[in-house]
Amino acid sequence: MEDRITIIATSKLVANKLTELQEVVQELQIFCSETEKGMLQYDWYISETENTIKVLETYTNSEAVLFHFDNYKTFSSRLNEARSFVSLEIFGNASEALKKRVQKINATHFTAISRLNKLK
């Protein structure tokens, strides 16, 4: 579990696109569940004002994150019609390859200094 990576991705919902977003996210979650062994969690949340989207993602390691970045690309155009990317935060001991991959979007990286996690 020392290599586990958690990501919080933030986006803004495009006006009147919640239904479309929900449809593509449901398809995406099924696809990722079937194709990504290293994905442990992929939860989508929306603020009460329905304008901010947060995605909470957990992966077994950096390689699983990199695989997901490539794997979800077939859904990216549909996602981009319903939301606009704001930021990405990475929690855990990310590999140099992962840090390099997210450098162009100015992702923020937090290295673990202590952990207590009872999730199995």
Secondary structure as GFF3:
##gff-version 3
##sequence-region A 1 120
A	DSSP	beta_strand	5	13	.	.	.	ID=ss1
A	DSSP	alpha_helix	18	35	.	.	.	ID=ss2
A	DSSP	beta_strand	39	46	.	.	.	ID=ss3
A	DSSP	beta_strand	52	59	.	.	.	ID=ss4
A	DSSP	alpha_helix	62	71	.	.	.	ID=ss5
A	DSSP	alpha_helix	73	82	.	.	.	ID=ss6
A	DSSP	beta_strand	83	91	.	.	.	ID=ss7
A	DSSP	alpha_helix	96	102	.	.	.	ID=ss8
A	DSSP	three_ten_helix	103	105	.	.	.	ID=ss9
A	DSSP	beta_strand	108	110	.	.	.	ID=ss10
###
